[in-house]
Amino acid sequence: MRALIISMGSIGRRHYEVLNQIGIKADAVSSQNLENITIYKDLNQVNLNSYDYFIIASATHLHYEHLSYIDSKVRGKIILCEKPLFDKFQNFSPNNQILIGYNLRFHPLILKLKDMLKNQKILSIEARCGQYLPTWRKMDYTKSYSADKERGGGVLLDLSHEIDYISFLSDTSLKLIKAIQAKISNLNITSDDISMILAYCNRALVNISLNYLSKTPYRQILIETDDNTFELNLITNQLKISDISGSTTTINEPNLDRNSIFIAMHADALGDQKYICKLSEALNTMRLIDQIQKENI
């Protein structure tokens, strides 16, 4: 098994580290010179058929270009594209297995929550994610892709995990009711820094709030069913389950290693593909994003 990673930014380096941990040799396409890694300066230089597994970790606005190129050159391979799939909706009919790196699907508490929601009627879902862009992006935030609308930045794309994991937990795609996407702060960016989405899945109402503004980082999910209230905090890694009698059970994952989530994702991508985000699911997410973007031009 040989893997090729496209781009060695922070997420590309994490994929490289994780693949090493599970015994998969990886080379990379990168403008950087990195010790002990076989580096190609240009994707056109690579004999793609010598690789079995591809990870596209480039900037969002380059995903379609890189995915299209690789998919046109090989057959029967597995291509994992980092989230979001594209910077704007594109129809795509692949020649290979295309999977998308929504790694939060493999958070152990999201998997526990998904199992607990079986056979429960979901009434409402609220998801909130906020973090202050200058402290989230450790380098000069103004130079990050997150700050640049033309490179696929902005909370709606950057934090599309929330759209994906709600679809994952509810086993259905979201249908938009109304959304606002805007740039309201004094941050030196061209991308949106806040997005609020009202939608539904099946008959459950969904409320999603995303921003680059919060000086206190948070990532929370609140789900109401007929029998329970589920509160999941993805910063503290704590899941609370309350029932109609008022009793509460708490499950904690205080020592969660982030790499373990990526290890589980790669294992599933190369194995049963039970939880990994498939192309059709990611395209549904992109359709919703496209609808929001068009309503907020």
Salt bridges, closest charged atoms under 4 A:
ASP27 OD2 - ARG2 NH2 2.71
ASP27 OD1 - LYS25 NZ 3.49
GLU82 OE2 - HIS15 NE2 2.76
ASP87 OD2 - LYS88 NZ 3.15
ASP115 OD1 - LYS118 NZ 3.24
ASP148 OD2 - ARG151 NE 3.18
ASP158 OD1 - ARG137 NH2 3.37
GLU162 OE2 - ARG219 NE 2.70
ASP164 OD2 - ARG105 NE 2.84
ASP171 OD1 - LYS114 NZ 2.74
GLU281 OE1 - ARG105 NH1 3.50
ASP290 OD2 - LYS294 NZ 3.11
